[in-house]
Amino acid sequence: MLSSSPNLNFLVDLEHLHYWMMAIRDSHNPIRTLDAFWKGQISSKLWLIQNLRPVVLENFSSKKVNIDVHGGWVGVLSSMIFQSDLPVLNIRSIDIDPDCKDIATKMNKIEEIQGRFKSITADMCSIDPEGDIIINTSCEHITQQQYDDWIKKIPDDKILVLQSNNYDISEHIRTAKSLCEFRSQCDINVLWEGEFETQLYTRYMLIGNRK
C-alpha cells in the first residue's frame, strides 16, 4: 500500500484555463460547479493521474489510450488528463446528471473541437464501456448492487481505476472505512493501491482488472 500525497505541481495552460472559467461562469449553478475545484478534489485527480501513468506505460507501452470516465461530473478530470503527460487519444466523460454535459464539454472545448472529447448523459451502469481504461471516481455514489452490475459489463482486459473515500455525507451511499474495506467492496485484481489524507477525508484508490 502506498500512502502519500500527490505532487501538486500541475501547470494549467492559459487556453484551458480560459475554458474552465467560461464553463464555471456559464453553468446553471456556478457555486456547485466550483465544488469540483476544492483542493481535495483537485489533489485526488492529480494523485490518480500520477499513479496511473506508470501502469499505462507498462501495459500499453507507447500506445495512446482511450479513456472512459464514469461519473465524470463537470469534466475537470478529463481536462487535467489531457494536460498531463499521460499518452491519451480520446476521452468519454459519462455522467447521469444532464446538467453536466454542457459544462464538461466547455471545460474540454479544445479537445472537443479536435474530436477527442465527448460528454455523454447516461447511467454508468447501463452504458457499454469503450475505453482501454475505465475510471470510476464515484464509487461512493452507487450501491453495492449497482457497482456489481456495473463491473459485470467491464471486459477483463480493461484497466480499471476506482476511487472512494470515508467522507460520511448524505449523497455518499457506499463509503469505505479503510482501504481494505474498499478492496473488498470492489473485488478486482489489484495492480496498485493506495490512500492519502485530505483535509476532510481519506481517499482510497485501486488500479487493476476485473476478476
N, C-alpha and C positions, 0 to 999 in steps of 0.2 A: 504494500500500500504506500502511496505517495501522499504526503500531507504537506502542502506548500501553497503559497500564494502565487498568482501569476505575475509575470513581468509586465508591469503596467506601462512600459514604453511602447506606445502604439501611435503611429502617425496617421492622422486623417487628412487627406489632401483637400484643398480648398473647394474643388468642384464637388466632391462628395459631401463636404460639409454644407455647401450651399443647398443641395437637395435635401439633406437632413433637416435643415432649418425650414425649408419650404414645406416639407411633409408635416412637421410639427405645427406650423402656422396654419396650414390649410385643413388640418384634421378636424373632425367634429368636436373632439374634446382634447384640446392641446395639453391640458394638465395630465390627463390619463396617458396620452402618448409619451409625455416626458417621463412617466414611470419607467419606461424602457431604458432610460439613461441614468438611473441610480447607480452609484458606484458598485453595489453588489451585483447588479445586472450586467454591467459592462465588464467587470472583472471576471464574472463567471464565463462570459463569452470569450474573453481573452484566454482564460485558462483552458477552455475547450480547444480553441484553435492551436495553442502552443503544444498541447499534448496529443492532438490528433495528427499533427504534421509528421512525426516520425513513423506512426502507424501507416499513414498514407504512403510515405516513401518506401517503406518496407514491403507493402502489399501491392503497390501499383507502379513502383519504380518511377520513371519519368512521365508516365501517362497522366494527362489531365482528366480529372474525375468529374462525374456528375453527382450532385448532392440534392437530396430531398430533405427539407427542414419541416418536420411535422410539429404543429404547434408553433408556427413561425412568427406569430404575433405581428408586429409592425415592421418586420424586415431588417432590424438592426443587425442581427447575427449574420444574415446573408451579406449585407453590405460590408461588415467587418471581414468576413471571409474573402470577399472579392478584393479587398485592400490588403490582405495578408500575403504571405509567401506560400500559402497552400496552392498546389497546382490544380486549380478548379476551372472547369469549362463552363458548365451551366448549373444553375440552382433553381429549384422549385420551392417556393415557400407556401405551405399549406396551413390554413387556419379556419376553424369553424365560424369565427366571428366575421360577418360580412363587412364590417367597418374596417377591418384590417387590410383588405385588398388594395384599395386606393392609396393608403398610407405606405404600405410596403412597396408598391410599385414606384411611388415617388421617391422613397428612400433609396431605391436601387435604379433610378431613372437612367443612369449612364448605361448600365448593363441591360436594362430593359430595351433601350433603343438598339443596342447591339444584338438583341435576340438571345441573350444569355440568362435572363432572369424572367421568371413568371410567378405571379402571385395567384393562388387558387383558393376559393372559398369552398371548403369541404370538410367533412368529418374524417380525421386521420384514420379512424377505424374502418372506413368504407372505401378509401381510395387505394388504388393499386400502386405500390412503390415502383419507381423507375430509376432512382439514382444508384450509383455504385456505393454510396454512403448514405445511410438513413440516420438523421439526427432527430432526437426527441428530447427536448429540454423541458417538457411539460408533463413528466411522469406523475407529478403530484396533483395534476388536474384531472386525472382519469381514474376510474375504479380499477380494482384488480381484474374484474371480468372484462372490462374494456381493454385493458392492457393485454390480457391473454388473447382476446380476439384480434387485437391489432398485430401482435407479434406473429401470429399464425400466418399472416399474409406476407411476411418478410422472407424472401428466399435466404437459405443458409449461407450463400456466398456473398451476401452484402455485409459491409462493415456497419455495425450499429454503434451509435454514440448516445448514451442515455444519461440524463441528469435529473436529480431530485434534491430534496432538502428536508430539514426538520423544522421548517417555519410553520407554526400552527396558526393559520388564519382560515376564515370561513370558505374561501374559494379553493383551498388546498384540501382535497378529499382523500389523498393517499400519500401522506408523508412517510418518511422513514426516520427512526430514532438513531440509526447508525449506518455506516457503510455496509456492514454485514447484513443488516435487515434489508437494505436496498438491493444488495446482490441476490438475496433470497427471493425478493419480490420479482426481480427481472428474469432470473434463471436463464442466463446466457453463458456461452463460452467466453470467459474474460481474457482479453489480451492486455488490458491496462485498467487500473482502478485507482481512485484517489479521492481525497476530500480536502477542502480548505475552509477556514473560518472567515465569514464576512462579519460585518458589524451586528447583524440581526440573526443570522442563522448559519448552519453548516451546510455547504453544498457538497453533494456526492456525485461522482461520475464513473460510469463504466464504459469501456470501449471493447467491442468483441463481435461475436457472431451468434446467430440463433442456433440452439442445440438441435 
